[in-house]
C-alpha cells in the first residue's frame, strides 16, 4: 500500500532528505519546509521504500495538499 505524504501547509522547500529508492522507517524526516521563517519537518508515516519525490530543495510558493513523497 502506498503512503502519500502531502504538504500540510503552504511554504517553501528548505531541505529534501530522501531520494527515490531510499528505505525509510516510520518517523524518519523526509523533508523540511520553511513556513513563516520557521522550519517544519515532515516525517514518514510508515516504513518502506521511497518511490517518488515530487519536490526539490529551493521550491518556492508550494501549496498545501501537494503530494511531496510517495512511500511503498
Biopython code that builds the backbone (N, CA, C, O; Angstrom):
import numpy as np
from Bio.PDB.StructureBuilder import StructureBuilder

atoms = [
    (1, "UNK", "N", (0.839, -1.188, 0.000)),
    (1, "UNK", "CA", (0.000, 0.000, 0.000)),
    (1, "UNK", "C", (0.877, 1.242, 0.000)),
    (1, "UNK", "O", (1.798, 1.357, 0.809)),
    (2, "UNK", "N", (0.595, 2.161, -0.896)),
    (2, "UNK", "CA", (1.378, 3.388, -0.997)),
    (2, "UNK", "C", (0.917, 4.410, 0.038)),
    (2, "UNK", "O", (-0.276, 4.552, 0.309)),
    (3, "UNK", "N", (1.877, 5.108, 0.599)),
    (3, "UNK", "CA", (1.605, 6.202, 1.538)),
    (3, "UNK", "C", (2.025, 7.493, 0.850)),
    (3, "UNK", "O", (3.197, 7.669, 0.515)),
    (4, "UNK", "N", (1.076, 8.393, 0.639)),
    (4, "UNK", "CA", (1.370, 9.686, 0.036)),
    (4, "UNK", "C", (1.542, 10.717, 1.144)),
    (4, "UNK", "O", (0.643, 10.920, 1.960)),
    (5, "UNK", "N", (2.692, 11.359, 1.167)),
    (5, "UNK", "CA", (2.967, 12.389, 2.174)),
    (5, "UNK", "C", (2.676, 13.744, 1.531)),
    (5, "UNK", "O", (3.390, 14.190, 0.632)),
    (6, "UNK", "N", (1.620, 14.383, 2.008)),
    (6, "UNK", "CA", (1.198, 15.672, 1.465)),
    (6, "UNK", "C", (1.748, 16.821, 2.301)),
    (6, "UNK", "O", (2.026, 16.675, 3.492)),
    (7, "UNK", "N", (1.899, 17.978, 1.634)),
    (7, "UNK", "CA", (2.284, 19.180, 2.368)),
    (7, "UNK", "C", (1.109, 19.593, 3.233)),
    (7, "UNK", "O", (-0.022, 19.682, 2.755)),
    (8, "UNK", "N", (1.377, 19.843, 4.507)),
    (8, "UNK", "CA", (0.325, 20.205, 5.449)),
    (8, "UNK", "C", (0.007, 21.694, 5.428)),
    (8, "UNK", "O", (-1.046, 22.119, 5.904)),
    (9, "UNK", "N", (0.915, 22.475, 4.880)),
    (9, "UNK", "CA", (0.732, 23.924, 4.826)),
    (9, "UNK", "C", (1.497, 24.468, 3.627)),
    (9, "UNK", "O", (2.389, 23.803, 3.101)),
    (10, "UNK", "N", (1.158, 25.646, 3.205)),
    (10, "UNK", "CA", (1.882, 26.299, 2.119)),
    (10, "UNK", "C", (3.231, 26.799, 2.634)),
    (10, "UNK", "O", (3.373, 27.124, 3.813)),
    (11, "UNK", "N", (4.207, 26.856, 1.751)),
    (11, "UNK", "CA", (5.519, 27.353, 2.149)),
    (11, "UNK", "C", (6.566, 27.051, 1.106)),
    (11, "UNK", "O", (6.247, 26.745, -0.043)),
    (12, "UNK", "N", (7.824, 27.138, 1.512)),
    (12, "UNK", "CA", (8.969, 26.894, 0.642)),
    (12, "UNK", "C", (9.699, 25.629, 1.091)),
    (12, "UNK", "O", (9.735, 25.312, 2.279)),
    (13, "UNK", "N", (10.276, 24.917, 0.136)),
    (13, "UNK", "CA", (11.017, 23.695, 0.457)),
    (13, "UNK", "C", (12.449, 24.080, 0.814)),
    (13, "UNK", "O", (13.201, 24.585, -0.021)),
    (14, "UNK", "N", (12.809, 23.832, 2.069)),
    (14, "UNK", "CA", (14.139, 24.185, 2.535)),
    (14, "UNK", "C", (15.125, 23.048, 2.295)),
    (14, "UNK", "O", (16.213, 23.281, 1.769)),
    (15, "UNK", "N", (14.764, 21.816, 2.671)),
    (15, "UNK", "CA", (15.701, 20.703, 2.540)),
    (15, "UNK", "C", (14.931, 19.414, 2.279)),
    (15, "UNK", "O", (13.947, 19.121, 2.959)),
    (16, "UNK", "N", (15.387, 18.644, 1.288)),
    (16, "UNK", "CA", (14.820, 17.327, 0.988)),
    (16, "UNK", "C", (15.848, 16.293, 1.441)),
    (16, "UNK", "O", (16.996, 16.315, 0.999)),
    (17, "UNK", "N", (15.428, 15.390, 2.322)),
    (17, "UNK", "CA", (16.344, 14.450, 2.960)),
    (17, "UNK", "C", (16.386, 13.069, 2.285)),
    (17, "UNK", "O", (17.242, 12.250, 2.617)),
    (18, "UNK", "N", (15.470, 12.805, 1.343)),
    (18, "UNK", "CA", (15.386, 11.474, 0.719)),
    (18, "UNK", "C", (15.395, 11.596, -0.800)),
    (18, "UNK", "O", (15.164, 12.666, -1.362)),
    (19, "UNK", "N", (15.671, 10.464, -1.445)),
    (19, "UNK", "CA", (15.589, 10.378, -2.899)),
    (19, "UNK", "C", (14.904, 9.064, -3.263)),
    (19, "UNK", "O", (14.785, 8.171, -2.424)),
    (20, "UNK", "N", (14.464, 8.946, -4.484)),
    (20, "UNK", "CA", (13.800, 7.735, -4.943)),
    (20, "UNK", "C", (14.708, 6.531, -4.715)),
    (20, "UNK", "O", (15.895, 6.560, -5.043)),
    (21, "UNK", "N", (14.136, 5.478, -4.151)),
    (21, "UNK", "CA", (14.886, 4.254, -3.871)),
    (21, "UNK", "C", (15.368, 4.132, -2.438)),
    (21, "UNK", "O", (15.772, 3.050, -2.012)),
    (22, "UNK", "N", (15.332, 5.234, -1.681)),
    (22, "UNK", "CA", (15.765, 5.195, -0.276)),
    (22, "UNK", "C", (14.784, 4.375, 0.558)),
    (22, "UNK", "O", (13.574, 4.431, 0.336)),
    (23, "UNK", "N", (15.310, 3.614, 1.520)),
    (23, "UNK", "CA", (14.476, 2.918, 2.519)),
    (23, "UNK", "C", (14.329, 3.856, 3.706)),
    (23, "UNK", "O", (15.307, 4.456, 4.153)),
    (24, "UNK", "N", (13.122, 3.984, 4.212)),
    (24, "UNK", "CA", (12.866, 4.837, 5.372)),
    (24, "UNK", "C", (12.100, 4.055, 6.430)),
    (24, "UNK", "O", (11.430, 3.065, 6.138)),
    (25, "UNK", "N", (12.217, 4.520, 7.649)),
    (25, "UNK", "CA", (11.471, 3.963, 8.779)),
    (25, "UNK", "C", (10.425, 4.983, 9.199)),
    (25, "UNK", "O", (10.592, 6.180, 8.964)),
    (26, "UNK", "N", (9.352, 4.517, 9.815)),
    (26, "UNK", "CA", (8.330, 5.432, 10.325)),
    (26, "UNK", "C", (8.996, 6.442, 11.261)),
    (26, "UNK", "O", (9.767, 6.067, 12.144)),
    (27, "UNK", "N", (8.695, 7.706, 11.060)),
    (27, "UNK", "CA", (9.262, 8.760, 11.899)),
    (27, "UNK", "C", (10.502, 9.416, 11.325)),
    (27, "UNK", "O", (10.921, 10.465, 11.814)),
    (28, "UNK", "N", (11.109, 8.819, 10.285)),
    (28, "UNK", "CA", (12.266, 9.461, 9.643)),
    (28, "UNK", "C", (11.832, 10.775, 9.005)),
    (28, "UNK", "O", (10.736, 10.866, 8.453)),
    (29, "UNK", "N", (12.689, 11.793, 9.081)),
    (29, "UNK", "CA", (12.390, 13.068, 8.437)),
    (29, "UNK", "C", (12.602, 12.936, 6.936)),
    (29, "UNK", "O", (13.674, 12.537, 6.482)),
    (30, "UNK", "N", (11.569, 13.277, 6.170)),
    (30, "UNK", "CA", (11.630, 13.201, 4.711)),
    (30, "UNK", "C", (12.073, 14.522, 4.098)),
    (30, "UNK", "O", (12.882, 14.547, 3.170)),
    (31, "UNK", "N", (11.537, 15.619, 4.625)),
    (31, "UNK", "CA", (11.879, 16.940, 4.123)),
    (31, "UNK", "C", (11.523, 17.978, 5.178)),
    (31, "UNK", "O", (10.760, 17.713, 6.106)),
    (32, "UNK", "N", (12.099, 19.173, 5.010)),
    (32, "UNK", "CA", (11.852, 20.275, 5.937)),
    (32, "UNK", "C", (11.404, 21.475, 5.117)),
    (32, "UNK", "O", (12.079, 21.898, 4.179)),
    (33, "UNK", "N", (10.260, 22.005, 5.489)),
    (33, "UNK", "CA", (9.744, 23.198, 4.819)),
    (33, "UNK", "C", (10.041, 24.443, 5.651)),
    (33, "UNK", "O", (10.217, 24.372, 6.868)),
    (34, "UNK", "N", (10.092, 25.567, 4.975)),
    (34, "UNK", "CA", (10.182, 26.857, 5.659)),
    (34, "UNK", "C", (8.806, 27.502, 5.557)),
    (34, "UNK", "O", (8.312, 27.795, 4.468)),
    (35, "UNK", "N", (8.209, 27.711, 6.713)),
    (35, "UNK", "CA", (6.871, 28.298, 6.776)),
    (35, "UNK", "C", (6.937, 29.487, 7.725)),
    (35, "UNK", "O", (7.142, 29.314, 8.926)),
    (36, "UNK", "N", (6.764, 30.676, 7.196)),
    (36, "UNK", "CA", (6.807, 31.899, 8.008)),
    (36, "UNK", "C", (8.077, 31.950, 8.859)),
    (36, "UNK", "O", (8.025, 32.229, 10.057)),
    (37, "UNK", "N", (9.204, 31.678, 8.228)),
    (37, "UNK", "CA", (10.530, 31.733, 8.864)),
    (37, "UNK", "C", (10.776, 30.633, 9.892)),
    (37, "UNK", "O", (11.759, 30.684, 10.631)),
    (38, "UNK", "N", (9.888, 29.636, 9.944)),
    (38, "UNK", "CA", (10.064, 28.501, 10.851)),
    (38, "UNK", "C", (10.344, 27.242, 10.036)),
    (38, "UNK", "O", (9.818, 27.091, 8.933)),
    (39, "UNK", "N", (11.161, 26.342, 10.565)),
    (39, "UNK", "CA", (11.429, 25.062, 9.925)),
    (39, "UNK", "C", (10.373, 24.055, 10.375)),
    (39, "UNK", "O", (10.165, 23.856, 11.572)),
    (40, "UNK", "N", (9.706, 23.419, 9.401)),
    (40, "UNK", "CA", (8.639, 22.464, 9.697)),
    (40, "UNK", "C", (9.000, 21.120, 9.070)),
    (40, "UNK", "O", (8.871, 20.955, 7.857)),
    (41, "UNK", "N", (9.459, 20.143, 9.887)),
    (41, "UNK", "CA", (9.810, 18.834, 9.336)),
    (41, "UNK", "C", (8.570, 17.994, 9.046)),
    (41, "UNK", "O", (7.563, 18.090, 9.746)),
    (42, "UNK", "N", (8.658, 17.174, 8.010)),
    (42, "UNK", "CA", (7.602, 16.215, 7.670)),
    (42, "UNK", "C", (8.221, 14.823, 7.758)),
    (42, "UNK", "O", (9.290, 14.575, 7.201)),
    (43, "UNK", "N", (7.545, 13.922, 8.460)),
    (43, "UNK", "CA", (8.098, 12.590, 8.740)),
    (43, "UNK", "C", (7.373, 11.497, 7.964)),
    (43, "UNK", "O", (6.231, 11.665, 7.534)),
    (44, "UNK", "N", (8.065, 10.376, 7.796)),
    (44, "UNK", "CA", (7.476, 9.206, 7.144)),
    (44, "UNK", "C", (6.391, 8.625, 8.043)),
    (44, "UNK", "O", (6.621, 8.420, 9.235)),
    (45, "UNK", "N", (5.200, 8.354, 7.480)),
    (45, "UNK", "CA", (4.126, 7.775, 8.286)),
    (45, "UNK", "C", (4.306, 6.270, 8.501)),
    (45, "UNK", "O", (3.692, 5.689, 9.396)),
    (46, "UNK", "N", (5.149, 5.646, 7.678)),
    (46, "UNK", "CA", (5.352, 4.193, 7.760)),
    (46, "UNK", "C", (6.698, 3.847, 7.138)),
    (46, "UNK", "O", (7.279, 4.646, 6.403)),
    (47, "UNK", "N", (7.183, 2.653, 7.440)),
    (47, "UNK", "CA", (8.428, 2.173, 6.838)),
    (47, "UNK", "C", (8.160, 1.745, 5.400)),
    (47, "UNK", "O", (7.053, 1.325, 5.062)),
    (48, "UNK", "N", (9.180, 1.856, 4.561)),
    (48, "UNK", "CA", (9.038, 1.417, 3.180)),
    (48, "UNK", "C", (10.126, 2.004, 2.307)),
    (48, "UNK", "O", (11.147, 2.488, 2.795)),
    (49, "UNK", "N", (9.888, 1.951, 1.000)),
    (49, "UNK", "CA", (10.825, 2.473, 0.008)),
    (49, "UNK", "C", (10.212, 3.700, -0.649)),
    (49, "UNK", "O", (9.042, 3.688, -1.034)),
    (50, "UNK", "N", (11.004, 4.757, -0.776)),
    (50, "UNK", "CA", (10.556, 5.975, -1.436)),
    (50, "UNK", "C", (10.457, 5.685, -2.941)),
    (50, "UNK", "O", (11.448, 5.329, -3.579)),
    (51, "UNK", "N", (9.255, 5.843, -3.496)),
    (51, "UNK", "CA", (9.062, 5.570, -4.927)),
    (51, "UNK", "C", (8.902, 6.845, -5.751)),
    (51, "UNK", "O", (8.985, 6.796, -6.978)),
    (52, "UNK", "N", (8.674, 7.985, -5.097)),
    (52, "UNK", "CA", (8.570, 9.259, -5.814)),
    (52, "UNK", "C", (8.895, 10.404, -4.874)),
    (52, "UNK", "O", (8.494, 10.403, -3.710)),
    (53, "UNK", "N", (9.625, 11.377, -5.391)),
    (53, "UNK", "CA", (9.887, 12.631, -4.682)),
    (53, "UNK", "C", (9.486, 13.740, -5.651)),
    (53, "UNK", "O", (10.139, 13.941, -6.675)),
    (54, "UNK", "N", (8.420, 14.455, -5.330)),
    (54, "UNK", "CA", (7.844, 15.448, -6.235)),
    (54, "UNK", "C", (8.194, 16.877, -5.880)),
    (54, "UNK", "O", (7.632, 17.807, -6.457)),
    (55, "UNK", "N", (9.115, 17.078, -4.937)),
    (55, "UNK", "CA", (9.554, 18.410, -4.529)),
    (55, "UNK", "C", (11.074, 18.460, -4.576)),
    (55, "UNK", "O", (11.746, 17.428, -4.555)),
    (56, "UNK", "N", (11.600, 19.669, -4.641)),
    (56, "UNK", "CA", (13.050, 19.865, -4.711)),
    (56, "UNK", "C", (13.456, 20.982, -3.767)),
    (56, "UNK", "O", (12.677, 21.899, -3.509)),
    (57, "UNK", "N", (14.672, 20.903, -3.253)),
    (57, "UNK", "CA", (15.181, 21.985, -2.411)),
    (57, "UNK", "C", (15.116, 23.288, -3.195)),
    (57, "UNK", "O", (15.491, 23.343, -4.366)),
    (58, "UNK", "N", (14.642, 24.321, -2.541)),
    (58, "UNK", "CA", (14.555, 25.634, -3.168)),
    (58, "UNK", "C", (13.216, 25.925, -3.825)),
    (58, "UNK", "O", (12.970, 27.058, -4.236)),
    (59, "UNK", "N", (12.328, 24.906, -3.935)),
    (59, "UNK", "CA", (10.989, 25.168, -4.485)),
    (59, "UNK", "C", (10.301, 26.213, -3.612)),
    (59, "UNK", "O", (10.321, 26.117, -2.385)),
    (60, "UNK", "N", (9.692, 27.211, -4.249)),
    (60, "UNK", "CA", (9.027, 28.279, -3.500)),
    (60, "UNK", "C", (7.544, 28.335, -3.836)),
    (60, "UNK", "O", (7.134, 27.959, -4.934)),
    (61, "UNK", "N", (6.756, 28.798, -2.900)),
    (61, "UNK", "CA", (5.338, 29.001, -3.119)),
    (61, "UNK", "C", (4.541, 27.718, -3.286)),
    (61, "UNK", "O", (3.563, 27.682, -4.033)),
    (62, "UNK", "N", (4.958, 26.662, -2.591)),
    (62, "UNK", "CA", (4.235, 25.390, -2.666)),
    (62, "UNK", "C", (2.931, 25.483, -1.888)),
    (62, "UNK", "O", (2.867, 26.120, -0.836)),
    (63, "UNK", "N", (1.895, 24.845, -2.414)),
    (63, "UNK", "CA", (0.578, 24.879, -1.768)),
    (63, "UNK", "C", (0.354, 23.643, -0.903)),
    (63, "UNK", "O", (0.894, 22.573, -1.182)),
    (64, "UNK", "N", (-0.432, 23.799, 0.130)),
    (64, "UNK", "CA", (-0.840, 22.662, 0.962)),
    (64, "UNK", "C", (-1.576, 21.656, 0.091)),
    (64, "UNK", "O", (-2.288, 22.030, -0.841)),
    (65, "UNK", "N", (-1.399, 20.373, 0.403)),
    (65, "UNK", "CA", (-2.099, 19.310, -0.309)),
    (65, "UNK", "C", (-1.311, 18.673, -1.426)),
    (65, "UNK", "O", (-1.716, 17.633, -1.945)),
    (66, "UNK", "N", (-0.181, 19.271, -1.819)),
    (66, "UNK", "CA", (0.664, 18.674, -2.847)),
    (66, "UNK", "C", (1.255, 17.374, -2.305)),
    (66, "UNK", "O", (1.725, 17.332, -1.168)),
    (67, "UNK", "N", (1.233, 16.327, -3.105)),
    (67, "UNK", "CA", (1.881, 15.062, -2.716)),
    (67, "UNK", "C", (3.377, 15.241, -2.934)),
    (67, "UNK", "O", (3.840, 15.314, -4.073)),
    (68, "UNK", "N", (4.133, 15.312, -1.840)),
    (68, "UNK", "CA", (5.562, 15.587, -1.914)),
    (68, "UNK", "C", (6.371, 14.304, -2.086)),
    (68, "UNK", "O", (7.309, 14.260, -2.882)),
    (69, "UNK", "N", (6.001, 13.247, -1.328)),
    (69, "UNK", "CA", (6.761, 11.990, -1.332)),
    (69, "UNK", "C", (5.768, 10.828, -1.298)),
    (69, "UNK", "O", (4.737, 10.886, -0.628)),
    (70, "UNK", "N", (6.112, 9.767, -2.045)),
    (70, "UNK", "CA", (5.319, 8.536, -2.007)),
    (70, "UNK", "C", (6.207, 7.417, -1.480)),
    (70, "UNK", "O", (7.334, 7.241, -1.942)),
    (71, "UNK", "N", (5.694, 6.659, -0.509)),
    (71, "UNK", "CA", (6.419, 5.540, 0.103)),
    (71, "UNK", "C", (5.599, 4.272, -0.109)),
    (71, "UNK", "O", (4.397, 4.247, 0.160)),
    (72, "UNK", "N", (6.250, 3.232, -0.587)),
    (72, "UNK", "CA", (5.558, 1.928, -0.741)),
    (72, "UNK", "C", (6.264, 0.885, 0.079)),
    (72, "UNK", "O", (5.850, -0.274, 0.093)),
]
sb = StructureBuilder()
sb.init_structure("model")
sb.init_model(0)
sb.init_chain("A")
sb.init_seg("    ")
for serial, (resi, resn, name, xyz) in enumerate(atoms, 1):
    if name == "N":
        sb.init_residue(resn, " ", resi, " ")
    sb.init_atom(name, np.array(xyz, "f"), 0.0, 1.0, " ", f" {name:<3s}", serial, name[0])
structure = sb.get_structure()
